[in-house]
């Protein structure tokens, strides 16, 4: 009799648990979905971070490659800088030798003429060799003064030319590609004062009333 009495209570308890089971399952499913979303968001953040790092690393490698190529080109282009500076004196001496012969003197002496012609040819070939390696002479007489390529030794008054004109070259300069090996030593004109304009004839004379 006791067993029969307790049996309905057991069935009632089981029925309540069965009724709550869908709600618990739904709650568990919701929690699982939230956890999955959190995991996805975390993974997406990690992917974005890794992608950003990869792009930055790629950009840095590309910049390094370009910089290396530029340095390589500069090294090849300017490799003879030191050597070129040291041989510039040879060109100066050849020019001095040519300039030391008085005008017309070589025409009167065949031996002197042959010597001068030989020095001229040597100086010309010397410049050709330098130019083949990117070295060019700067001889700016008559040109505007360029502080990047010229060094002014002095200034003189010369009203015949505009101010800042190079009127004499003490020593020619040289450039290697776009770099100055030696600036040209020059004399620069200050230039004459501008001529004052005479007043118009109508303004020069005024009649008294």
Secondary structure, 3 states (H helix, E strand, C coil): CHHHHHHHHHHHHHHHHHHHHHHHHHHHHHHHHHHHHHHHHHHHHHHHHHHHHHHHHHHHHHHHHHHHHHHHHHHHHCCCHHHHHHHHHHHHHHHHHHHCCCCCHHHHCHHHHHHHHHHHHHHHHHHHHHHHCCEEEECCCCCECCCCCEEEEEEECCCCCCCCEEEEEEECEEEECCEEEECEEEEEECCCCCCCCCCCHHHHCCCCC
